[in-house]
Amino acid sequence: PAAFKRALLLSAGFAALFAVVYGGADRLTSLHSVRWRLDLPGELAIPFLPPLAAVYISMNVILGLSPWVLRREDEFTALCLTLTAELLAAGVFFVLFPIALMFPTHEVTGFWAPFFKTADTLNLDHNLFPSLHVAFACTTAAAFGARRGPAGRLLLNVWAAAVAASTVLTHQHHLLDVLGGWALAAAAHRLVLRPSFDRMPP
């Protein structure tokens, strides 16, 4: 259908914008050495759990399925607009408030190595606060759950919480990065996603 083709084109446009903003912010930050520390006392003792890299990259998989899940064009457009607002806001923080990742570098071998390498590659090096991985997972869960019952919304929220936990337990983000991602998602939900869904016909 024409609406589905438009959704795929919108997905491609968002992916291109993401590459420019996310990749560009990482590149700009790599050109200087100014970094701020956000790790909390005792946080570096958090265990490293490489199997949770599979949960980490599940966000990219689930988000990629959104044109097939949100079959109404207005719902999918609302999700893309919300993600775009989060991306642009986070891009400003990435450039103006660069954070140092204080967790050690890990070498993972065995079965979970490809999962961790994928997660580590997707995360780039410098885009830490706020965690877009957390913001996008929370927003995707909210958009997917908007037309579903309590059980569906609970399952999606548990998944988003698991993604948030995985960002710390794979040592890709600090706790305050996660909190910043959640706050960004909450603001975008209130200002963009919820008003967009409220204006839609049932």
N, C-alpha and C positions, 0 to 999 in steps of 0.2 A: 504493500500500500504506500501511497505517496507520503503519508504521515510518518511511516516507519523509515522511509528513505531520508526524510528531513531530520529525523532523530539521529540517524547514523551520521549525517553531515554535521549536525550540531556536536555530536561526540568527537568527530575528527577535528572540528574547530577548537573545541575545548582542549583536546590533547595537544594541539599545536600551541595554544596559549600557555598551557601548563609547562611545556618544554621551554618556552621562551622565558617565562617568569621564574619558574623554579630553577631551571638550569642557569639562567642569567644571574639570579641572586647568588647562587653558589659560586659562580665564576667571579663575580665582583668581590665577594668576601675573600676568595682565595688570593686576591691581589694585595692584601694587607694583613697585618698580624694582630690587629686589635680584636680581642676576645673577652667576653665576660663569663664569669663562672656562675652557674645556677644550681650546682649540685648541693643538696642538703647534707647536714652532718650525718654521717653513717650511711649515706646512700650508696657509696662505692662498695659496701658489703653486700648489696643485693646480688643474689646468685645469678649466674649466667645459664640460661636454659635454651640451648640451640634448637630443640624440637619446636619451640614456639615460633620459630621463623615461619613455619607453615601457616600459623594463625596470622602472623604479620602480613604475609603476602596475600592472604585470603581477601583483604580489603580491595586490592587491585582487581581480583577476579570478580568479586561481587559487584563492584562498581562498574566493571566492564559489561556485566549482564543487565545493567539498568534499562537499556532500550527494550529488552525483552520482558522485563518485569513491569515497568511503568508503561503500559501500552497506550495510555491516554497521552496525547501530545502535550496538553497543558501541564500535566504532572511532570513529565520528563523535562520540559522546558524550565519549570520551576526549580527542579533539582539542579540543572545546569547553571541557572542564574545564581543559585545559592552557593554552589561550589566555586563559581567564578568570583563572587564577592569574597569568599574565604581565601581564595588563592591570592587575590590582589592585596588584601589586608595583610596576609602573612608575608607576602613578598616585601612589604615595607619593613616589617620587623626583621626579616632575615638580613636585610642590607644595613639597617640603622642600629640593630641590636644583636650583633653576631655573638653566638655562644660557643664556648669551648666544651667539647664532649670529653668528660673526665674519665669515663670508663676505659679500661685498657683495650688494646687491639686483640682480637681473638682469631685464632686459626682453627677452623672446624674441619674435621675429617669424618669419613664414614657416611652413613645414609643421609644425615641431615645437612651435609656440607652444601649441596646444590641449593637447598632452601635458604640457608643462611647467606650464601653468596648472593643470591637473588635479592634478598631483603637488604643486605648491606649495599648492594649496587644501586637499588632504587632510592635509597635514602640519601645518596650522594655524601658530601662531607660536612657541610656547614649550615644547612637549613634545619635548625633545631627548634627554636622557640618562635611561635607556637607550633606544636606538632600538627602538620597538615594530615598526617595519617590518622590521628585521632579525630580531628575535625571532620574529615571526609567520612570516616566510619560512622560517627554519630549522626551526621546529616543524611547519609544513605539509609541508615536504620530508620530515621524519622520519616523520610520520604516513602520508603517501602512499607512502613507500618501505618501510614496515615489512613489507608482504606481497609485495614485488617483488624481483627478482633484482638482481645486482650492477650490470648495465647501467642498469636503471631507477633504482636508488639513486644511481648516479654522475650521471646526467642531472639528477635532482632537486637534488643537492648543488651541481652547477655552476650551476643556475638560482638557488639561494639565495645562492651567492657573488656572482653577477652582480647580484642585487638589492642585496646589501650594498654592492658597489662603486658602484652607481648612486646610493645615498643620499649618497655623498661627491662623486661626479663631477657631480651636479646641484646641489651645494652646499646640500643640505637638512640634512646632518648633518656633524659632525666625526668624526675617526677614533675617538676614545674613546667617542663615542656608539655607533658600530658595535660596538666591543669590548664595551661594556656590554650591548648587545642580544644579542650572541652568548652572553655569560656568563649572561644571564637565560634564554635558550632552553636552554642546557646544564643549568642548575639545574632548570628546569621539566621537561625531558626525564627527568632522573634521578629526580625526586621524584614526578612525576605521570604523564607519558606512558608511559614504559617500564614502570613497575609496572602500569599499567592494561592495556597490551597483553600483559604476561606472564600476567595472570590470565585472559585470554580463551581459550576453546577454540580449537584450530586450525581 
